[in-house]
């Protein structure tokens, strides 16, 4: 069972989560989410516009959602009230692989 990020926040004194993924050029893309909203993000994902993140999409594509990998969350040592959480991106419920972008 995945780590409950709300409990992780309460236990670790986390105020914000940085939900992050890597675009095709190797740049980190992230959304800073208040701990009060992390349950929704863990269930539904953090929304991003795929066309704006170098993933070979157009504005005609639906939004993509970065699904946090809760078991990989870490508290940032230089900013202890923030946790970094890597994410896997999905569009319309389908995983997005950096090597196989969705067709329009």
Backbone as ProteinMPNN parsed JSONL, in Angstrom:
{"seq_chain_A": "XXXXXXXXXXXXXXXXXXXXXXXXXXXXXXXXXXXXXXXXXXXXXXXXXXXXXXXXXXXXXXXXXXXXXXXXXXXXXXXXXXXXXXXXXXXXXXXXXXXXXXXX", "coords_chain_A": {"N_chain_A": [[0.844, -1.187, 0.0], [0.507, 2.231, -0.769], [2.289, 5.013, 0.625], [0.579, 7.22, 2.782], [0.301, 10.424, 1.992], [-0.748, 12.622, 3.374], [-0.582, 11.841, 6.047], [2.18, 11.513, 6.158], [2.924, 14.184, 5.865], [1.888, 15.284, 8.256], [3.341, 13.824, 10.166], [5.984, 14.509, 9.558], [6.143, 17.261, 9.567], [5.584, 18.668, 7.227], [4.741, 21.265, 5.039], [4.377, 21.834, 2.369], [4.272, 20.095, -0.76], [6.366, 19.201, -3.426], [5.518, 18.221, -6.369], [6.86, 16.397, -8.931], [8.211, 15.875, -12.246], [10.184, 14.796, -15.086], [10.946, 16.489, -18.09], [11.271, 16.009, -21.732], [13.708, 17.225, -22.355], [15.177, 16.933, -20.138], [14.662, 18.659, -18.072], [13.42, 19.511, -14.871], [10.06, 19.532, -14.044], [7.59, 20.962, -12.033], [5.078, 21.169, -9.463], [4.083, 23.061, -6.792], [2.42, 22.08, -3.988], [0.097, 22.699, -1.416], [0.146, 21.066, 1.779], [-2.407, 20.595, 2.75], [-3.868, 20.007, 0.48], [-2.864, 17.677, -0.533], [-3.987, 15.1, -0.417], [-5.978, 15.079, -2.407], [-4.335, 15.431, -4.653], [-2.837, 13.119, -4.534], [-4.77, 11.233, -5.086], [-5.944, 12.123, -7.553], [-3.948, 13.334, -9.072], [-1.58, 15.897, -10.089], [-2.366, 18.568, -12.107], [-1.161, 19.381, -15.384], [-0.364, 21.22, -18.351], [0.279, 19.468, -21.096], [1.37, 20.321, -23.573], [2.892, 22.502, -22.914], [5.158, 21.619, -21.727], [7.26, 20.441, -23.126], [6.723, 17.827, -24.101], [5.983, 16.939, -26.556], [3.314, 17.428, -27.277], [0.241, 18.999, -28.346], [-1.8, 22.027, -28.046], [-4.291, 20.915, -28.386], [-4.37, 18.499, -27.105], [-5.535, 16.735, -24.192], [-5.322, 17.773, -20.701], [-2.534, 16.671, -18.736], [-1.783, 14.526, -15.987], [0.222, 14.485, -13.189], [1.031, 11.858, -11.316], [1.691, 11.339, -8.045], [4.447, 9.492, -6.739], [4.152, 8.195, -3.976], [5.593, 6.596, -2.178], [8.176, 7.316, -2.633], [8.633, 9.821, -1.637], [10.526, 12.491, -0.262], [11.835, 14.409, 2.399], [13.012, 17.666, 2.062], [16.305, 18.441, 2.837], [17.374, 21.035, 2.981], [15.184, 22.615, 3.098], [13.123, 22.025, 5.244], [10.322, 22.025, 5.562], [9.236, 21.264, 3.229], [8.483, 18.661, 0.957], [9.805, 16.597, -1.591], [8.37, 14.948, -4.32], [8.555, 12.487, -6.65], [6.907, 11.903, -9.81], [4.665, 10.056, -11.944], [3.476, 10.564, -15.155], [0.179, 10.83, -16.526], [-2.282, 10.684, -19.091], [-5.576, 11.03, -19.858], [-5.934, 8.781, -18.25], [-4.019, 7.021, -19.155], [-0.676, 5.918, -18.985], [2.048, 8.142, -19.646], [4.774, 7.805, -21.608], [8.095, 8.832, -21.945], [9.292, 8.103, -24.307], [7.297, 7.546, -26.087], [5.15, 9.525, -27.129], [1.686, 10.541, -26.88], [-0.692, 10.371, -29.553], [-2.349, 13.054, -31.353]], "CA_chain_A": [[0.0, 0.0, 0.0], [1.287, 3.462, -0.885], [2.358, 5.92, 1.762], [-0.428, 8.269, 2.859], [1.069, 11.671, 2.031], [-1.286, 13.491, 4.431], [0.033, 11.372, 7.289], [3.594, 11.848, 6.025], [3.019, 15.618, 6.144], [1.662, 15.505, 9.687], [4.439, 13.215, 10.922], [7.279, 15.114, 9.226], [6.071, 18.722, 9.598], [5.607, 19.143, 5.838], [3.708, 22.24, 4.688], [4.204, 21.817, 0.911], [4.845, 19.009, -1.548], [6.77, 19.553, -4.78], [5.243, 17.075, -7.24], [7.831, 16.66, -9.991], [8.555, 14.911, -13.287], [11.237, 15.291, -15.968], [10.499, 16.598, -19.479], [12.15, 15.354, -22.699], [15.012, 17.871, -22.373], [15.825, 16.672, -18.861], [14.327, 19.691, -17.089], [12.417, 19.142, -13.881], [8.808, 20.291, -14.011], [7.04, 20.71, -10.707], [3.974, 21.962, -8.94], [4.132, 23.125, -5.337], [1.063, 21.821, -3.506], [-0.012, 22.743, 0.041], [-0.133, 19.769, 2.41], [-3.86, 20.457, 2.9], [-4.449, 19.531, -0.781], [-2.112, 16.538, -1.066], [-4.848, 13.907, -0.588], [-6.582, 15.184, -3.746], [-3.278, 15.216, -5.648], [-2.461, 11.707, -4.496], [-5.858, 10.485, -5.724], [-6.251, 12.557, -8.921], [-2.759, 13.835, -9.752], [-1.399, 17.342, -10.251], [-2.604, 18.867, -13.513], [-0.206, 20.14, -16.19], [-0.65, 21.284, -19.784], [1.343, 18.705, -21.751], [2.009, 21.06, -24.667], [3.784, 23.52, -22.364], [6.244, 20.976, -20.985], [8.188, 19.763, -24.031], [6.443, 16.409, -24.225], [5.527, 16.686, -27.925], [1.868, 17.524, -27.37], [-0.279, 20.269, -28.849], [-2.885, 22.509, -27.184], [-5.486, 20.091, -28.586], [-4.324, 17.354, -26.197], [-6.091, 16.999, -22.855], [-4.332, 17.963, -19.647], [-1.945, 15.455, -18.177], [-1.765, 14.553, -14.529], [1.399, 13.893, -12.559], [0.586, 11.023, -10.208], [2.818, 11.237, -7.12], [4.945, 8.209, -6.255], [4.171, 8.531, -2.542], [6.62, 5.842, -1.464], [9.48, 7.917, -2.915], [8.671, 11.188, -1.097], [11.617, 12.79, 0.664], [11.853, 15.736, 3.018], [14.197, 18.381, 1.591], [17.133, 18.803, 3.984], [17.617, 22.476, 3.008], [13.886, 23.266, 3.264], [12.47, 20.896, 5.907], [8.858, 22.022, 5.523], [8.862, 20.878, 1.862], [8.853, 17.312, 0.519], [9.858, 16.378, -3.04], [7.712, 13.694, -4.679], [8.575, 12.217, -8.088], [5.583, 11.536, -10.306], [4.474, 9.441, -13.252], [2.432, 11.326, -15.837], [-0.888, 10.119, -17.23], [-3.22, 11.483, -19.88], [-6.779, 10.213, -20.04], [-5.763, 7.538, -17.525], [-2.978, 6.207, -19.767], [0.667, 6.42, -18.679], [2.81, 8.82, -20.704], [6.168, 7.384, -21.618], [8.887, 9.841, -22.651], [9.696, 7.622, -25.623], [6.136, 7.276, -26.944], [4.081, 10.497, -26.853], [0.344, 10.249, -27.393], [-1.084, 11.017, -30.809], [-3.448, 14.012, -31.106]], "C_chain_A": [[0.887, 1.248, 0.0], [1.219, 4.276, 0.404], [1.237, 6.948, 1.678], [0.315, 9.595, 3.023], [0.536, 12.666, 3.056], [-0.681, 13.125, 5.78], [1.526, 11.7, 7.295], [3.808, 13.325, 6.368], [2.88, 15.901, 7.632], [2.833, 14.994, 10.518], [5.761, 13.958, 10.747], [7.285, 16.646, 9.269], [6.144, 19.349, 8.219], [4.444, 20.102, 5.61], [3.391, 22.234, 3.194], [4.856, 20.578, 0.324], [5.185, 19.541, -2.931], [6.617, 18.285, -5.625], [5.994, 17.322, -8.547], [7.941, 15.521, -10.995], [9.587, 15.566, -14.194], [10.72, 15.337, -17.396], [11.535, 15.976, -20.423], [13.537, 15.978, -22.798], [15.752, 17.697, -21.048], [15.552, 17.714, -17.798], [13.262, 19.168, -16.136], [11.231, 20.086, -13.987], [8.148, 19.968, -12.683], [5.867, 21.625, -10.411], [4.071, 21.892, -7.422], [2.698, 23.077, -4.814], [1.036, 21.925, -1.985], [-0.369, 21.364, 0.602], [-1.633, 19.533, 2.556], [-4.528, 19.894, 1.64], [-3.815, 18.234, -1.28], [-2.964, 15.282, -1.227], [-5.502, 13.904, -1.964], [-5.55, 14.909, -4.828], [-2.866, 13.745, -5.691], [-3.519, 10.855, -5.2], [-5.974, 10.813, -7.217], [-5.036, 12.988, -9.737], [-2.75, 15.349, -9.809], [-1.488, 17.658, -11.739], [-1.532, 19.731, -14.146], [-0.721, 20.179, -17.625], [0.516, 20.618, -20.507], [2.08, 19.481, -22.821], [3.009, 22.082, -24.16], [5.009, 22.912, -21.677], [7.151, 20.124, -21.857], [7.961, 18.255, -24.083], [5.78, 16.086, -25.563], [4.014, 16.602, -28.049], [1.492, 18.876, -27.942], [-1.342, 20.771, -27.871], [-4.176, 21.701, -27.326], [-5.515, 18.87, -27.672], [-4.975, 17.717, -24.86], [-4.962, 17.26, -21.856], [-3.749, 16.621, -19.246], [-1.861, 15.635, -16.665], [-0.543, 13.81, -14.024], [0.932, 13.17, -11.3], [1.761, 10.793, -9.262], [3.158, 9.788, -6.757], [5.197, 8.383, -4.76], [5.266, 7.808, -1.773], [8.021, 6.409, -1.673], [9.61, 9.343, -2.383], [9.851, 11.346, -0.143], [11.476, 14.222, 1.168], [13.13, 16.431, 2.557], [15.042, 18.841, 2.779], [17.363, 20.311, 4.105], [16.333, 23.291, 3.18], [12.967, 22.246, 3.922], [10.948, 20.931, 5.968], [8.328, 21.668, 4.136], [9.336, 19.45, 1.599], [8.813, 17.261, -0.998], [9.249, 15.004, -3.312], [7.817, 13.504, -6.189], [7.198, 11.724, -8.531], [5.669, 10.859, -11.665], [3.301, 10.161, -13.905], [1.449, 10.412, -16.565], [-1.735, 11.131, -17.997], [-4.395, 10.585, -20.209], [-6.617, 8.835, -19.4], [-4.675, 6.624, -18.056], [-1.605, 6.772, -19.414], [1.323, 7.06, -19.896], [4.246, 8.369, -20.557], [6.959, 8.393, -22.436], [9.308, 9.392, -24.039], [8.526, 7.417, -26.569], [5.015, 8.265, -26.644], [2.757, 10.098, -27.485], [0.105, 10.953, -28.712], [-2.227, 11.978, -30.527], [-4.806, 13.395, -31.342]], "O_chain_A": [[1.9, 1.297, 0.697], [0.242, 4.231, 1.152], [0.976, 7.49, 0.604], [0.892, 9.856, 4.078], [1.304, 13.483, 3.564], [-0.311, 14.002, 6.56], [2.071, 12.117, 8.317], [4.755, 13.674, 7.073], [3.658, 16.666, 8.201], [3.266, 15.655, 11.461], [6.564, 14.03, 11.677], [8.323, 17.264, 9.031], [6.7, 20.435, 8.054], [3.301, 19.792, 5.944], [2.282, 22.582, 2.789], [5.856, 20.077, 0.839], [4.386, 20.252, -3.54], [7.47, 17.398, -5.599], [5.785, 18.346, -9.199], [7.784, 14.352, -10.643], [9.838, 16.766, -14.082], [10.129, 14.371, -17.878], [12.561, 15.47, -19.968], [14.462, 15.326, -23.281], [16.833, 18.255, -20.862], [16.149, 17.665, -16.723], [12.327, 18.477, -16.541], [11.399, 21.305, -14.015], [8.149, 18.814, -12.255], [5.693, 22.685, -11.013], [4.134, 20.809, -6.84], [1.871, 23.923, -5.155], [1.865, 21.305, -1.317], [-1.095, 20.596, -0.028], [-2.086, 18.39, 2.493], [-5.634, 19.36, 1.718], [-4.189, 17.739, -2.344], [-2.679, 14.469, -2.106], [-5.578, 12.863, -2.617], [-5.846, 14.231, -5.812], [-2.581, 13.201, -6.758], [-3.184, 9.859, -5.842], [-6.086, 9.912, -8.048], [-5.093, 13.005, -10.967], [-3.774, 16.0, -9.605], [-0.759, 17.076, -12.542], [-1.048, 20.687, -13.54], [-1.432, 19.272, -18.059], [1.623, 21.157, -20.525], [3.292, 19.325, -22.971], [3.896, 22.492, -24.909], [5.814, 23.644, -21.101], [7.756, 19.172, -21.364], [8.924, 17.489, -24.106], [5.093, 15.072, -25.688], [3.491, 15.804, -28.827], [2.318, 19.786, -28.014], [-1.746, 20.039, -26.969], [-5.059, 21.794, -26.474], [-6.571, 18.267, -27.483], [-4.961, 18.879, -24.454], [-3.794, 16.997, -22.142], [-4.384, 15.576, -19.396], [-1.869, 16.753, -16.149], [-0.304, 12.657, -14.383], [0.493, 13.8, -10.338], [2.726, 10.125, -9.632], [2.273, 8.972, -6.503], [6.314, 8.68, -4.336], [5.81, 8.354, -0.814], [8.955, 6.026, -0.968], [10.61, 10.007, -2.657], [10.139, 10.467, 0.67], [11.049, 15.118, 0.439], [14.214, 15.855, 2.648], [14.542, 19.561, 3.644], [17.531, 20.818, 5.214], [16.384, 24.504, 3.384], [12.12, 21.658, 3.25], [10.336, 19.95, 6.39], [7.126, 21.755, 3.885], [10.449, 19.077, 1.97], [7.906, 17.811, -1.622], [9.563, 14.026, -2.634], [7.229, 14.28, -6.942], [6.425, 11.198, -7.73], [6.614, 11.062, -12.427], [2.255, 10.347, -13.282], [1.819, 9.384, -17.133], [-1.875, 12.284, -17.589], [-4.224, 9.504, -20.773], [-7.101, 7.838, -19.937], [-4.424, 5.565, -17.482], [-1.389, 7.978, -19.531], [1.176, 6.586, -21.022], [4.857, 8.535, -19.501], [6.526, 8.772, -23.525], [9.651, 10.23, -24.873], [8.739, 7.138, -27.749], [4.037, 7.911, -25.986], [2.722, 9.402, -28.499], [0.654, 12.029, -28.952], [-2.994, 11.771, -29.587], [-5.825, 14.065, -31.178]]}, "name": "protein", "num_of_chains": 1, "seq": "XXXXXXXXXXXXXXXXXXXXXXXXXXXXXXXXXXXXXXXXXXXXXXXXXXXXXXXXXXXXXXXXXXXXXXXXXXXXXXXXXXXXXXXXXXXXXXXXXXXXXXXX"}
